[in-house]
Amino acid sequence: MTTRRGVIVGRILVIPLLLLAMEGVVAAGVFNELFVAPPSSFIPALGRNLVSGDLLPLTWITIRTVGMATVVCFSIGIPLGYLFWKVPVAQRAYEPMLGGLLAAPTILLYPVFLIFFGRTAGSIIALTTLGATVPVILNTRQALADVNPVLLRVGRSMRLTERQIFRHILLPAAVPVLFAGLRLGMIFILLAVVALEYIVGIGGLGFFISDMSFRFKTANLFAGITMVLILSVGLMYVLTRAQKAIR
């Protein structure tokens, strides 16, 4: 219990310490306030934008886009990872190609996706899925491959169906590695969505950050970045709770 309390206190303290350090650096003149807003400036700006309603609709656009991309990514990645585990030939044939795709800067393909999907959220979702699905596929296959074969033999000896084996043996045993892949996919999705909103300018937090940077409204710019960080922490928390619920 003491260790857990220490972890919680450490997490709580690190945020104000970082904010104080940032405030001190800007106050000391290390960074110009025109380019780096101190917390005493961007935290009130965040509150003003939330109260005025300027930031909430854009945040909802980003959340909706991230949610749709996540559903598509997980719906494709998990079954393909299962297929690679069940069919080793497919894994040996395509895994090197997926590794190359994971290392490639796929975000640079956004002009091509704009041609096919238009200047809509569909282009962002499609391009995001292209890169984010890869770690989900690879980690799902690895998670299933790491399951002790003895557990599978015991399940079959008890005459469990393939569905029952997956639900009661494979899934609980594969959860740690599986969710590592889901976290990587989620991180890629959030980064790609915000980056593409910034570049393409079709709404969302990325558009807000881009707009504020062009206007040199530094406080609002850092308020938008703070909102992205809050959203990122929230998504990771949801995944952690889901992992605990499945186990």
N, C-alpha and C positions, 0 to 999 in steps of 0.2 A: 504493500500500500504506500509506503514511504517513497519507494522508487517511482511509482506512478504519479504521486503528488509532485515529486521533483521534476518529472517530465512536463507535467501540465504547467507548473510555475515557470519552467524554462521557456516554454512556448509562449507564455503570456508576456514574459519580460523582454523577449528578443525584439518584439515589435516596437515598444516605446524607446528602447535603447537605439535601434536603428533610426527611428524618427529624430531622436535627440542628436545623434551623430550627424544626420543629414542637415538638421537645422544649424548645427554649429559650423559645419563646413561652408554652408552658404553665407552665414553671418560673418565668418572670417574672411570672406572674399575669395575663397579658393575657386568657387564657381560663380559666375554672374547670374543674378536672379532672373535675368532675361531668358536664360537657357535652362536653368535648374530652379524649380520652385521649391521653397522651403515648406515643411509640413504646416507651419502656421498660416501659409497661404493656400495650399491646395486642399487641405482638409475642410476648411470652411467653403471652398469652391465646390467640393464634392457635395456637401450638404445643401448648398444653394441650388445646384443643378438637379439634385434629387427632389427637393421640395418644389421647384418650379415645374418639374415634369419634363425637362429637356433630356435627361439622361435615361429615365426609366423605359420609355418606348424603344430607344436604341439598344438598351441592355436586353430587352425582351427579344428583339430581332436577332441578336447574337445568340442568346440562349436557345431560341427556336431553331436557328440554323445548326448550332452545335448538336442539339438533340436529334434532329433529323439525320445529320451526318453520322452520328453515333449509332443510331438504329440501323442504318444502311451498312455501316462498317462492320458492326458486330454480327449482323445477319448474314453477311458474306464471309467474314473472316473465320468465325467459329466453325461453321460447316466445312469450309475448305480445309481448315486445320485438322478436323476429324477425318476428312477424306484422305489427307496426306498420311495420317497415322494408320488408317485402315489399308491404304494402297501404297506400299513403300516405293513402288516403281514411279508413281506420280510425284512423290516427294523427291526422289533422286533426280527426276527429270526437270522439275520446275523450281526447286528451292534455290539453286544458284541464281536463277533469273530473278527471283523475288528479292534475294539479297542485293543484287545489283540495283533493282528498282528502289529498295529502301535507301540506298546510298545516293541515289540520283536526286538532283534538285527539281522535283516534279512541279513545284510551285511556279517555275518559269514557263510551264505549258499553259498558263492561264489565258493567253490570247487565243490559243486553239480551242479551248473549252468555251470561251466567249462566243466563238463562231457557231459552235454546235448548240449551245444551250441559251445563248443570249446573255444580256446583262441582267441576270436574275440570280436568285439564291441557288437555283439548280446548278449553275456552273460552279459555284463555290462548293456545293455538296459533292458534286461528281469529282472535282479535282482533289478535294480533301480526302474522299474515300479511296482514291487511287493510291495515295501514300500511306494513309492511316491503317488500311486493311492488312498491310504486309506484316507488321509486328504482331498483330492479332493472330494471323495464320501461323506464323513461325512459333510463337509461344504456345498456342493451343496444341500444335503437333508435339512440341517438346514436352508439354505438361502431361499429355496422354502417354507419351513414350516412357516417361519416368515412373509411371504407376507400376508398382510391384506385380509381376505376372502371377504370383501366388494368389493375390487377391482376386484376380480374374478367374483363375482355375477354381477357387473356392466358390465364387458366384455361379459358375457354370455347373459345378457339382451339386449345387442347391437348386438347379434347374430354373435359374432366373432368366428372364427374357433379355434380349440385347438392350431394350429400353430400361429395364430395371437395373441391369449392370451399369449402364451409363449414369443413371440417376443416383444410385446408392453406393457405387464403388468408384467408377471413373471420375465423376465430377467432384466429389468431396476430396479425393486424393490429389486431383490435379489443380485444385483451387489456387494455391499460392503462385505457381508459375503461370497459370492461366490469367489471373488477375494482374500479374506483372505485365503481360502483354496488353491487357485491356487498358491499363494505366498509360502505357507507352502510346497506344492508339489514341486515347483521350487527350494526352498532351499534344500530340501531333495535330489532332482535330482542332483544338482550341487555338493553337498557334497559327495554323493555316487559315482558319476562318477569319481571325482578327487581321492577319496580314493581307488576305485577299480583300477584306472590307476596306482596309487602308488603301490598297492599290487601286481597286476598281471603283470604290466610292459609291456603293449601293446601299448604304445604311449600316447600322450596327455600331458597336463600340469602336471598331477600326476606323469607320468613317468619322466618328466624333473626334478621335485622336488626330486623324489627318487634318480635319477642318481646323481644329484648335492650333495645330502646329503651323499651318499656313497663315493663321491670323496672329501668331506670336502671343496667344493667350496661354502662357506657360502654366498658370495655376489650373486652368481648366484641362490642359493637356495632361498634367500629372493626376488630376482627378479622374480622368478617363482611364489612365494606366492603373490607378488604384482600384478602379471598378473591375478591370480585367483580372487583377490579382485576387480580388475577393471572389470573383466567379471561379477562378482556377482552384482556390482552396475549397470552395463549396463542392465542385465536381469531384475532387479527390476524396472529400469526406463522404459523399454519396457512394462512391465506389468501395470505400473501406467498409461502410455499413452493409453494403450488398454482399461483400465477401464474408463478413461475419455471419450474415443471415443464412448464406448457403452452407457454410460449414456447420 
